[in-house]
Amino acid sequence: TNTLTWIGDIVQRCSHLERALQGRERVPCLWISIFSSPEGLLGTIMHEAVQTFDGAANTFEVFNFQTEITNRDKDHIRESPHEGMFVYGISLYGASWERTINEMQDVSPKSKFTQLPVIHVTAGPSQTDRTHCLYQCPVYSTRAMDDKPLFYLDIFNENVHYSKWALRGLCCCMR
């Protein structure tokens, strides 16, 4: 059954790439984990943001990725966002995601990971007003976590200090 699962996964990836490459319009939501080098996809988001930034020409701004976890499923997205991209295919390890309240919660004992809903990824100048309730969850390309994170997922939990999630080793991986 592992071979059948693997073949089914390859067929799904090929059909998604065919849809993404067919038309001239942008695909509303991209499956980020099908790319062998997701850094290139993220680089286009950063490049677009720098090009459209209307700050002073003589200042140097440090740009970072800014993310928002939506409560929408990939099948419910019809249009691409005006800036950035909608991506899916990211799994959360060490906690669970409650879609109804759009919040992270403690993981149930037998759960290994939680598939996150669609994430809106944009880029912009760094924000220095980070609160104690915002955890920047590292997103790795593989579960091995042998490289540096591709980007950080902004997860806001009201009344929960970010250190709770950091001490648990909470991370996200592409799946």
C-alpha positions in Angstrom: 0.0 0.0 0.0 3.0 2.3 0.4 3.6 2.1 -3.3 0.0 2.9 -4.1 0.0 5.9 -1.7 3.2 7.1 -3.3 1.8 6.8 -6.9 -1.4 8.5 -5.8 0.6 11.4 -4.4 2.7 11.7 -7.6 -0.5 11.8 -9.7 -2.0 14.5 -7.4 1.2 16.6 -7.7 1.3 16.3 -11.5 -2.4 17.3 -11.9 -1.9 20.3 -9.6 1.2 21.4 -11.6 -0.7 21.0 -14.9 -3.5 23.3 -13.6 -1.0 25.8 -12.4 0.9 25.9 -15.6 -2.0 25.9 -18.1 -3.7 29.2 -18.1 -2.3 32.7 -18.1 -4.1 33.6 -14.8 -2.6 32.9 -11.4 -3.8 29.9 -9.6 -5.8 31.0 -6.6 -4.1 28.7 -4.1 -0.8 26.8 -4.5 0.2 23.5 -3.0 3.6 24.6 -1.7 5.0 21.2 -0.9 4.9 20.0 -4.5 7.8 22.3 -5.4 11.2 20.8 -5.2 12.5 24.3 -4.3 9.9 26.2 -2.4 12.5 28.9 -1.7 12.0 30.0 -5.3 8.3 30.4 -4.9 8.8 32.4 -1.7 11.4 34.4 -3.4 8.9 35.6 -5.9 6.6 36.8 -3.1 9.5 38.7 -1.6 10.5 40.2 -5.0 7.0 41.3 -5.7 6.7 43.0 -2.3 10.0 44.9 -2.7 9.1 46.1 -6.2 5.7 47.5 -5.0 7.0 49.0 -1.8 6.5 52.7 -1.8 8.8 53.8 1.0 11.5 56.4 0.8 14.1 55.5 -1.9 17.0 56.3 0.4 16.0 54.1 3.3 16.9 50.5 3.7 14.0 48.3 4.9 14.4 44.8 6.1 11.6 42.7 4.6 10.2 39.6 6.2 7.4 37.2 5.4 4.1 37.9 7.0 1.6 35.1 7.3 -2.1 34.7 8.2 -3.7 31.4 8.7 -7.2 31.6 7.2 -10.1 29.4 8.2 -10.7 28.4 4.5 -10.1 25.2 2.7 -8.2 25.1 -0.6 -11.4 24.1 -2.4 -13.2 27.3 -1.3 -10.7 29.7 -2.7 -11.8 31.1 -6.1 -9.5 34.2 -6.6 -5.9 34.8 -5.8 -5.1 37.6 -3.3 -4.1 41.1 -4.5 -0.7 40.7 -2.9 1.2 37.6 -1.8 -0.1 34.0 -2.3 -2.5 31.6 -0.8 -0.6 28.3 0.0 -1.6 25.0 1.5 0.1 21.7 2.3 1.6 22.7 5.6 1.3 20.4 8.7 1.6 21.5 12.3 3.5 19.2 14.7 3.2 19.5 18.5 -0.3 21.2 18.6 -3.6 21.1 16.9 -5.5 23.7 15.0 -9.1 24.5 15.8 -10.7 25.8 12.5 -13.9 27.0 14.1 -12.2 29.6 16.3 -9.0 29.8 14.2 -6.7 29.1 17.1 -4.0 26.8 18.1 -4.7 24.4 21.0 -3.0 21.5 22.9 -2.6 18.4 20.8 -4.7 15.3 21.5 -2.7 12.4 22.9 -2.8 10.2 19.7 -2.5 12.9 17.1 0.8 13.2 15.2 0.1 16.3 13.2 -2.6 18.7 12.1 -3.1 19.8 8.5 -3.4 23.6 8.5 -6.0 25.4 6.4 -4.9 27.8 3.6 -2.2 30.3 4.6 -1.9 33.8 3.1 1.8 34.6 2.7 2.9 38.1 2.0 6.1 40.1 2.5 6.7 43.5 3.9 8.9 45.6 6.1 9.8 44.1 9.5 7.4 45.0 12.3 9.0 45.7 15.6 5.7 45.7 17.6 5.6 41.9 18.3 3.4 40.9 21.2 4.0 38.3 23.8 1.1 36.3 22.3 2.6 35.9 18.8 4.6 32.7 18.2 6.7 32.6 15.1 6.5 29.0 14.2 9.3 27.7 12.0 8.2 26.1 8.7 10.6 23.4 7.4 10.6 21.7 4.0 11.0 18.3 5.6 10.3 16.7 9.0 14.0 16.2 9.5 14.5 19.9 10.1 18.1 19.7 9.0 18.1 23.1 7.2 17.1 26.5 8.4 13.4 27.2 8.2 11.9 28.4 4.9 9.9 31.1 6.7 8.1 31.6 10.0 4.4 31.3 10.4 2.8 34.0 12.6 0.5 32.3 15.1 -1.4 34.5 17.5 -3.0 33.0 20.5 -4.7 35.5 22.9 -3.7 35.1 26.5 -1.1 32.4 25.7 2.5 33.4 26.0 4.6 32.4 23.0 7.1 30.6 25.2 4.6 27.8 25.8 4.8 26.8 22.2 8.5 27.4 21.8 9.4 25.1 24.8 7.3 22.3 23.2 9.4 22.5 20.1 6.3 23.3 18.0 7.1 23.4 14.2 5.5 23.1 10.8 6.6 21.0 7.9 5.4 20.7 4.3 3.5 17.6 3.6 
